[in-house]
Amino acid sequence: MEGDLFITGRLKEIINRGGEKISPREVDEALLGHPAVAQAVTFPFPHPSLGEDVAAAIVLEPGARAASHDRLIREIRQFASLRLADFKLPQLVVIVDQIPVGPTGKLQRLALAERLGLTTPGQRRSESIPPRTALEASVADTWADVVGIAQPGVHDNFFQSGGDSLKAAQVLSRLASAFPVELPPQSLFQNPTVAELAELMTRQMARERGGEGSAIPRRNATEPCPLSFAQQRLWFLDQLEPGDPAYNMPVALRLSGMLCEEALERSLGEILRRHEALRTTFRTNGGQPVQVVSPAQPLHVPVVDLTRLSGSARLAEALRLASDEAVRPFHLVRGSLFRVTLLKLDAEDHVLLITVHHIVSDGWSTRVLYRELEALYAAFASGRPSPLPELPIQYGDFAVWQRRWLQGDTLEAQLAYWKRQLDGMPPVLELPADHPRPAIQTHRGASYSMEIPARLAEGLKALSQRENATPFMTLLAVFQTLLHRYTGQADLVVGTPIANRTRLEAEGLIGLFANTLVMRADLSGNPSFREALDRVRTTAINAHAHQDLPFERLVEELHPERDHRHNPLFQIMFAYQNLPGTGAVEPGPGLTVRPLEVTRATAKFDLTLYVSESGPALSTTWQYDTDLFDAPRIARMAAHFRTLLEGIVAAPESTLSELPLLTDPERHQLLTTWNQTATSDTGEDCFHHLFEEQVRLTPDAPAVQCGEERLTYHELNARANRLAWRLRRMGVRTETPVGILLPRSAGLVTAVLAVMKAGGTFVPLDPAHPAEHVAFMLEDARVAVLITEERLRPRAGVPKVVLLDSEPDCRPADSEPNPVGGATAADLAYVIYTSGSTGKPKGVMITHANLSHYVHAMREALGIRAADRWLHTASFAFSSSVRQFAVPLSCGASLVVAPSDAIRDPR
C-alpha cells in the first residue's frame, strides 16, 4: 500500500471553537509563511460563549522589529486570512521574545494561555492594557460614551463591544471635530481597536487638515438658501406628484399619566424655534428651488377630545385618526411641514401625533426630537429653563456647505467609485408577484410585522462577531440571499439608508441628512454563506467609504431609463434601525411616553425590510406595494427569512442553495399533504382499452370530426382495428417504434389508436418540421414502420411504410375484432421529442401508465361529460397533442381536430 501520512498533531491539542474543530499546527503553518515570523505556536484560550478561541504566540525574525506591534500584528493576521478559513484565524496574536516551554523543555500548547497571563479576551485586553497615551484615552472615552460601556482596553474590538456602523460614524465625527484629522467612514472597520485607531490618528495628524474636516460655517442669511441634494430630489418628486403621502413621517406617542399640556406645548414650540428646518417651506427663485425659513412663532397644539366615546372606542378612534393624519398631504410651498395634534382619551391618557415631511426630517431627526422633547418637558414641567445649548449651525448652513464642498476632485472621486461599482447592473429585480406591475407607481402599501426571537438574535450577533461583521452586514447578506433564492438572480441590487451624520455639528440637528447607498451583491458561483457575507461586508465598507455622494446626484450621473412603474437603480430597500432614544421614557414624575404603532397605507418601494432592536430580540417590518403583492405572500416571505436565518446561524458554511427556506408546515404540506394523491385509478389500464370500453358503451356517439369528415366511436374503432392488424402482420409487436407522419386529420387519430392496439410505441412527427429534424428522429428512435401519406413519402427513410391515403388494405371495411395480447401499462406508449432549440431534439419516453394516470386525473378534475366537445389545436409533435385527444376519447366526448389553415388564421 502506498500513500502519504500527514501528522496534524495530538488529538488533545485540537481547539474546539464553538463546535468548530481547528488543528493548531495548520494555523502555525499559515503564520510561519509570513516573512516576519520566525516561530509560531497556536493555542486555545478561554472564551465566555465559544468555550475556546484561537490565539497564537509568535517570535519575530531578527530583522523584523517594528515600531508598532499593533500594525505588524494586523498585517500578519491579514496575511493568514488569505490561507485560513475565518473561524481558524487567531483572534489574539501575542509577540514574545521566546516561546514558553514546560519544566521538561517541551512545548505545552494547552498551558500557554496561563503562562502568558491570558484568561478571557476581555480580561487580557481591558484589565491588563488600559489606554497608554492621552490620545488612546481620548479615543477610548469617545468610544465608551457613544457605545455606552465602560472605558475599553486598547485591544478591544469596537464591533465586538456593541458598536455598529451608525455608532462608528458618531465616534469618527467626534474625533474629527476634536483633533486635526480626517477619518473616512471605513476607518473603524479597518482599525477596530483603540490602539489601531489612535495609531491611524497619529499618522493623520502629521498631515495638513483638508477642507472637508473644517467646521461648517454659518451661511449669509440675506442670500437665498439652496436645497440640499436630498431635498432637491424630494422637491422634484413632489412636482410630479404633489402631496404624495409616501414621504410623510408620522410619529404617534402614547402619554400615560398626569400631562401638563402647557409644558408640552411650550416644549414643542421650543423645538420648532431651535430647528429652522421645521419652519422651512420651498419656493422657486430664478427658476431654482430655495428654502424659505419662517420666523419662530408661538405654537398652538390643537386638542381633540375623545372622552365622549366609550372606553373601548377611544383608542380605536385615536388609531384611526393617527392613520388618517399619517397620509394627509403636505403643501411644500404653503406649509407648514410640521404638524402636531393631541388626542385626549382620558385625564391621564393622551396620544400625541407629530407628522413631518421627509424633506425636512429623517430617522435620526426623530431621535433628536424624542431626546429634546424629553429634556424640555422635564425642565418646563418643573419650572426650570431649557437645559439645551443653542445649536452651532442650522440645516440651511449644511445645504450651502454641501453644495460648495461636493465638487471638483471630491465629487469626481466619489463618482468614479460608484460608476465602477454599478456598471452593468441589472435594471430591475423582479420578485414573484401576485399582480402585474401597474403602468404608474401609486405608492399604495401595507406592512407586516414579525419578531426574531432573542435566541436567534443572539446567534446572529455571535456569528457577526466571528466573521468580523456588523449585524447590519449579516442581516443584509441574509436578505440578499433570500432575494437570490426567490429570483434566481446572482447579481442583485438593494438600497439601504444611511444616517450620513459624519459631521459633529450635524449630530443634534433635525433635517434631511440621510443618504441612500446602493448595495450590489455578487452571489454567483453558489458560495457558502460565509463567503457571501465576506463579499457583502467588503461592499458595505466600500459603500460607507463613499457615502458622501448623494443618491440624487448618482441618479443624475447614471441617468437610468426613466420608468414610472418603479424606482430608479433599485426597487428593494433594507433598513437596519438601531437608533437609541426612541423607546419608552419618563420625562416627568408620573408621566410615561412610549411610541405607538401607526398603520401606514403607503410604500415607497416594491418592498422594504425594516429591522430594529427590540430588547434582546429583533423586530422586522415588511412594508410592501399592494399593487404587486398580497398579504399572504409577504407573510410567507417573512417566515422564509426567519427559516433562512436559523439555517445560517446553525451552519454558515453551507452553500446558498443548501440553506433551508421552507417552514416546517410548508415542508409537511409539500411532502405529505399535497402528496396524498392516491385515487381509484390503478394505473393498470391502457388508453386504448379505455377507448374500447367507450366504444362498447356509446358506439354511435360522435367520436372525431375534422372539417367535413366525421366518425362515430364504432367507425373510428373499426378503422383503428383494421390498421392495427395490418401493423401486426408487418411485425409490429410490444414497444416496436412506429413513426406517424401525417397532416391534421381523423386519420391521425386512427393511426395513434392503431399503433397502441398493435402493441407498438408511436413516434409523433410533424410534417411542418424541417426535414433534417424528422430524419434525425426517425434514426434516433430506430423507427421500424412509418405511417404516412403518398405526398410525404419521399421524406421517409425507413424500410416499411404504410400509406394511409392510398393502400386499399388501410381503407374502412367491416369491423375486425380488437387485437389482444398487446402492450401493458408498464410498456412504452409513445416517444415524443423536444424541439431541439438548444441542440439536438431529445426523445422523452411515456408509458401507458403515465398516460392513463393523466387521463383519469383530468377526467376527475374537469368533470368531462359525453356531451362535451373538445378542440384539438396542438401540434402533433407536442406532448399536449396526445393529451388533447386521449382525454375526450376516454369518456365519450367528441374530439374536434382543427385543420392547420384554421389554426393559422388570426380571425
Secondary structure, 3 states (H helix, E strand, C coil): CCCCCCCCCCHHHCEEECCEEECHHHHHHHHHCCCCEEEEEEEEEEECCCEEEEEEEEEECHHHCCCCHHHHHHHHHHHHHCCCCHHHCCCEEEECCCCCCCCCCCCCHHHHHHHCCCCCHHHHHHHCCCCCCHHHHHHHHHHHHHHCCCCCCCCCEHHHCCCCHHHHHHHHHHHHHHCCCCCCCCHHHHCCEHHHHHHHHHHHCCCCCCHHHCCCCCCCCCCCEECCHHHHHHHHHHHHCCCCHHHEEEEEEEEEECCCHHHHHHHHHHHHHHCHHHHEEEEEECCEEEEEECCCCCCCCCEEECCCCCHHHHHHHHHHHHHHHHCCCCCCCCCCCEEEEEEEEECCEEEEEEEEEHHHCCHHHHHHHHHHHHHHHHHHHCCCCCCCCCCCCCHHHHHHHHHHHCCHHHHHHHHHHHHHHHCCCCCCCCCCCCCCCCCCCCCEEEEEEEEECHHHHHHHHHHHHHCCCCHHHHHHHHHHHHHHHHHCCCEEEEEEEECCCCCHHHCCCCCCCCEEEEEEEECCCCCEHHHHHHHHHHHHHHHHHCCCCCHHHHHHHHCCCCCCCCCCCCCEEEEEECCCCCCCEEEECCEEEEECCCCCCECCCCEEEEEEEECCEEEEEEEEECCCCCHHHHHHHHHHHHHHHHHHHHCCCCECCCCCCCCHHHHHHHHCHHHCCCCCCCCCCCHHHHHHHHHHHCCCCEEEEECCEEEEHHHHHHHHHHHHHHHHHCCCCCCCEEEEECCCCHHHHHHHHHHHHHCCEEEEECCCCCHHHHHHHHHHCCCCEEEECHHHHHHCCCCEEEECCCCHHHCCCCCCCCCCCCCCCCCEEEEEECCCCCCCCCEEEEEHHHHHHHHHHHHHHHCCCCCCEEEECCCCCCHHHHHHHHHHHCCCCEEEECCHHHHHCCC
